[in-house]
Amino acid sequence: MKILSIVFGVIFISALFIYYISTKTIEISNTEFEIEFENSKIQHSIYTYKLLGLRDNSIFMSKKEMIPFLNKWKETIIYTNFYNLSKKTQKNINQVIDSSSNDGKIK
């Protein structure tokens, strides 16, 4: 019985680990997106950001967080309505998209 409990415990912890590090897509507010976009301009040791582009009037950005004790990256795709962002942020995002190698569209 004790072995069975240990096996179920290991399976449960493994499932939590897989869920925790799996990629999630989350819609956030325009204000939160603008803060994350500004954060993307700063070099971080445990975060990386990548602007993914536009799709259906939404702007998408990948935010990866290093999980130090596991030495793994947890990725979250964040998005919001591009046209509800401030004009300054829209302009800055367009400059990043224009300087990238793709056309700024997510396929």
C-alpha positions in Angstrom: 0.0 0.0 0.0 2.9 2.4 0.8 4.5 1.7 -2.6 1.2 2.5 -4.3 1.0 5.8 -2.4 4.5 6.7 -3.5 3.8 5.9 -7.1 0.6 8.0 -7.1 2.6 10.8 -5.4 5.3 10.7 -8.1 2.7 10.7 -10.8 0.8 13.7 -9.2 4.0 15.7 -8.8 5.0 14.9 -12.4 1.6 16.0 -13.7 1.9 19.3 -11.8 5.4 19.9 -13.1 4.3 19.3 -16.7 1.3 21.6 -16.2 3.5 24.3 -14.7 6.0 24.4 -17.5 3.6 24.0 -20.4 2.9 26.9 -22.6 -0.2 29.0 -21.8 -1.9 31.7 -23.8 -3.4 34.4 -21.7 -5.3 37.6 -22.7 -4.2 40.5 -20.6 -5.3 44.1 -20.3 -3.9 46.8 -22.5 -2.1 48.4 -19.5 -0.5 45.1 -18.5 0.6 44.5 -22.1 2.2 47.9 -22.3 4.1 47.2 -19.1 5.3 43.9 -20.4 6.3 45.5 -23.7 8.4 48.1 -21.8 9.9 45.3 -19.7 10.9 43.5 -22.9 13.3 46.3 -23.7 15.3 45.6 -20.5 17.7 42.7 -20.3 16.7 40.3 -17.6 18.3 37.2 -16.1 15.2 35.1 -15.6 12.8 36.6 -18.3 13.0 36.7 -22.1 10.5 38.3 -24.4 9.8 38.0 -28.1 7.2 40.0 -30.0 5.4 37.4 -32.2 3.2 39.7 -34.3 -0.4 40.6 -35.2 -3.3 38.3 -35.8 -7.0 39.2 -35.9 -6.4 42.7 -34.4 -4.5 41.1 -31.5 -0.8 41.6 -30.7 1.0 38.5 -29.3 4.2 38.3 -27.3 6.1 35.4 -25.8 7.3 35.7 -22.2 9.6 33.0 -20.9 10.5 32.7 -17.3 13.5 30.7 -16.1 12.6 28.3 -13.3 15.9 28.3 -11.4 15.7 25.1 -9.4 14.6 23.1 -12.4 16.8 25.0 -15.0 13.7 25.0 -17.4 11.9 27.8 -19.2 8.1 28.3 -18.7 6.5 30.1 -21.6 3.4 32.2 -21.6 2.0 33.8 -24.7 0.3 37.0 -23.8 -1.9 39.1 -26.1 -4.3 42.0 -26.2 -6.2 44.1 -28.8 -3.5 46.0 -30.7 -5.8 49.0 -31.5 -6.7 49.6 -27.9 -3.0 50.2 -27.0 -1.7 53.8 -26.7 -0.6 55.3 -30.0 2.9 55.5 -28.7 3.0 51.8 -27.9 1.4 51.0 -31.3 4.2 53.0 -33.0 6.9 51.3 -31.0 5.5 47.8 -31.8 5.2 48.7 -35.5 8.9 49.7 -35.4 9.9 46.4 -33.9 7.7 44.5 -36.5 9.2 46.6 -39.4 12.7 45.8 -38.3 12.0 42.0 -38.0 12.5 39.6 -40.9 8.9 38.5 -41.2 5.9 40.6 -42.2 4.6 40.9 -38.6 1.8 38.5 -39.2 1.4 35.3 -37.3 0.7 32.5 -39.7 
